[in-house]
């Protein structure tokens, strides 16, 4: 159980998909874990009862200051974000307040309180398009506000290290799926969207021709290295791509998901939208640093594991975002209904 008097690992977004798995791994390592999450995309019952949950946002600077004042935080695992690349064009203020300013609130406190290590989950969205497979040496050219916010935090962490000696690790995961993903989120995470649509008896939405490619990454292959990176000083103060190697098209993914659920499914093609067509990464550095920790779960095996879980929790209805800031240039189906999901995952 959480020890109020011991040193603490802070996990932001720890009630969410990636964050809750990082919390579990930290607890297996014997760490004392404090979770900060506003429950906008996560669920309180995702949080391991051995951790302490504080409900609130990283964008609340007073709350973040108080957490550092009241706890002896020695490591920060910053996973809180709203990761919807395509939608970020239309919720720009929300995107920057949550993903950028919220991160700076944490970095400021990490510097002032002499935190040992700051672990940040960025995204391959920082790379943009036309450069796949992305390597850490690839010059970032983000094309949407989400990727811009993530890259800005990366730059700030490097500056904080240079100026104040703050040790950090930047992970660039991509298209992560698995158990506990919020399958009711209609705006992001194509695997969860497909599974939810099938279980609700609805068609699977595909933008364009469905030949966009992504390397879909099973959850444990990403979160175990994130949680245990403090044990690998050679990874500190670096940017690291992490995730699956083999890209699949959205059409191929749909076939695998339909087979795993065993309930049938029909595609519904939508007008194409502005998105990176082919995105996958080179993982030589991650393999070199964390090879012993990476199981390398295949798409078929990982999707089956997630499908088995999804069939237990069932389909989930979701609400339409009411905070769209700009409607100009939105895909017609979004502007008319503001309810169509995106084919993407962080």
N, C-alpha and C positions, 0 to 999 in steps of 0.2 A: 504493500500500500504506500501511498505518497507520504513522504517524511518531510514535515514542515521545516525541520532543522538541518536537513542535509542539502548538499549542492544539487542543482537542478538542471535538467535538459529541457529547454522550452521548445515545443513543437507547435508552430502556427499552422492552422488548417488541419489539426490533428483529429478532427471529427469527420474529415473528408476521406476521399478514396485513397490517394497516396499517403496522406498524413497518418491515417489510422493504422496502416500497415507499418509505417516507420515507427510509430509508437509501440506497436507489438514487438518489433525487433529490438528496440531499445530496452524494453522491459525484460526480454529474454537475456539481454546482456547484463542485467542487474542495475540498470540506470534508474534514477528517480525522475519521473516525467511529469511536466506541467503542460497542459494543452490550452491553447487560445484559439477559439473558433467562433465565428458569428452564426453558425448553423444555417447560412444562406444556401449552401450547397452540400453540407454534410449533415450527419444525424448524431444526436447525443449517444444513441445506443451503439454507434461504431466505436466509441472510445472505451478502451480497456478499463475496467473498474479499478485496476491498480494504479492508474494515472489520475491526476486531478484536472478537471475541466473547468475553465473560466470562459463564459460566454461573452464574446465581444469582438470588436474588429481591430485589425492592425492599424487601420486608419484613425483610430481613436488614440491620439498621442498621449492624453492624460492617463488612459487605462494602461497603455504600454509602459509609460514611465512608472506607474504604481506597481506593475508586476515586477519590474527590475528592482524597485525599492524594497518590496516585501519578500523577495526570494533571492537566493544566492545562485543566480543563473550562470552556468559555466560554459554551456554550449547552446547555440541556437540552430534549430532546423526549420528554416523558413519555407513552408510549402503553401501558405495561404495565398490564393490568387483566384481571379475569375478568368479561366482559360478558354476563351472563345474567340479565336482569331478573326473569323469573318464578321462576327457581330461587333467586335471592338471598334470598327469604323463608325458605328452608330450609337455607341455608348462611350464616347471618348472621355468625358469628364469622369465617369464612374471608373473606367479602365485605369486612368492615371492616378486617381485618388486611392484606389484599392491596391493596384499592382506596383506603383512607383512610390507615392508618398507613404503608403503603409510600410513599405520596405525601408525607407529612410528613417522612419520612426524607430524601427528595430536596430538599424545600423548605428544610429546615434547612441542608443543605449548600450549597444555592444561595445562601442569604443569607450564610453565613459565608465562602464563597469568592468572593463578589462576581461571581456569574454575570451575564453580559450580558442574557440573555433565557431565560425559562422558558416553554416551550410545552406546554400541557396539553390532551389530548383528553378532554373531558367527554362529554356525551350529551344528546339531547333527552329522555331519561328524567327530567331535572331538572324538566321542565314538568308532568308528570302527565297528566291527561286533561281533556277538555271545553274545551280552549282553542285547538284547532287552527284555522288555521295558527299555529304558535308564532312569535312575534317576540322579539327580544332584550329588548324592553321588557315582555314577559309575565312576570308574577310566578311564579317557580318554585314548584311544589307537588308534589315527587316523592312517588310512592305506593309505592315498593318500596325495600328496602335498597340496591340498586345505585344508583338515582337519588339517594338520600339521601347516599350516600358521595361521589358525584361532585359534588353541590352543596356539600357540606362542604369539599371541596378548593377549589372555586371561591371560597368565602368566605375560606378561609385564604390563598389567593393574594392576594386583595384586601387582606386585613389585613397581609400581609407587604410588599406594595407601599407601603401607607400608613405602616407602621412603619419599614421598612428600605430602601425605594426599589427593591425587586426588581421589575424589569420582567417582565411576563408576557403571554401571550395564551391565552385559553380558546376552544377550538373545540368546538362542539356538533354533531358529525356524527350520522348516523342511517342504519341499515339499509344498511350498505356491503357490497358484494359484488364479486367479481372473482377474477382469478388469484391463487393461493396461499392462498385461504381454506381453513381446516381443515374440509374437507367431512366428515371423520370424527367431528366433534364433534356428538353427538346432542342436546345441550342448547341449542344456540343457532345462529343464522344460517340462516334458513329457505331461502334460495337454495341454500346448500351441502347442507343436509339433503335437499331435494328432488332435487338432482342425484345425491347419493350413493345415495338410495333407488332411483332409477330404474336406476342402473348395477348395483346389487346385485339387481335384479329384485324389489324389495319395493314395497309400497304407500306412497303419499305421505300422511303423517299431517297432518290439518287439525283444529285445535281449533274447536269451535262450527260456525257455518255458513260460515266462510271469507270472510265479507264484511268482516273487519277490513281497514283500509287503512293502507298505509305508502308513503312515497316512496323507492323503492329507489335507492341511490346508487352509481354505478360508481367503482371505487377511485381512478383517477387524478384525478377531479374533486374528490376530498377530499385526497389526500396531497400533490399538487403545491403547493397553497396552504399546507398545513401546513409543508412543508419550506422554503418560500421566504418565510415570513412575516417573517423578520428583515429582508428588503429593503423592508418596508412599515411604517415607523414609525407611520403613521396607524392601524394595527391593534393597536398595543401597548396593553396595560392595558385590554382590552375583551373582551367575550364575543361570539362570532361563530357564527351558525348556518351550517352548510355541508353541501351535499348536493343531491339532486335535488328538483325542484319538484313534479312531478306524482305524486299518490298512485295506487296500484293496490291492488285487493283481493288477498287471498291466493289466491282462485280464479283471478283474472286472471294472477297470477304463475305459478301452476301450469301454465296453458295455454302461456305463453311458454317456460317451462323444458322442458316436454314436447316442444314443437315444435323447440326448439334442439338437443336431444339426438337427436331422431329415432328414439327407441327405444320410444315409447309409455309410458303410465303410468296408474295407477289411484289415485284418492283414497280415503282411509280416514278417515271423520269420527269424531272423538273428542268426549267431553263438553267443553263450554266451560270455560275457566279464567279466573281473575281477571287481566285484562290491560286496558291502554288499547286502546279499539276503533279510534279514528282518531287517527293521529299523523303530522303532516307540518309542515314549517317554512316560514317566510318567509325568503328569502335576499337581500333587497335590499341589505343591508350587505355581504355577501360579494361580490355582483355589482359593487358600487361599488368595493370595495377590490381585488378579484382578477379582475375580468372577463376580463382578457387571458390568465389562466392556466386558466380553466375551459372545457373542451371541450364540456360539456353532452351527454355520451353518452346516447343513448336507451336505454330498458329493453331493447328488442329487440336492439340492437347490442351492449350490454354483456353481456347474458345469452349471446349467441352467442359472444362472445370468451371468456367464462368456460367455456362448454360445450366449446369447442374444446380448451381447456387441460385440463378435467376428463376428457375422453375419453382424453387421453394419459396422465394420472397414474392413472386408474382409480378404482374405488370403494375405500373404506377402511373396515375394521372398526374399531369404537371400543369402549372399555371403559365400564362403568357406574361412576359416581362412588361411592366407598366412604365418603365423608366427609359424608353427609347428616346434619345436626344435629337437624332437626325433621321428623318425618313427619306430624304432625297437620295436617290441612287440605290436604295435597297432593292433586292430582287423582288419582282412583282408579288410573288406569293407571300413574302414577309410583310410587305407594305399593306397588302389587302387583308391579311389575317393575323400577322405577327405571331405565327404559331408553328412555322415550319422549321425543323431542326437542321443543323449543319452537319455535313459529313466531315467531322474532324474530331481529334482528340489530342490532348497534350501529351 
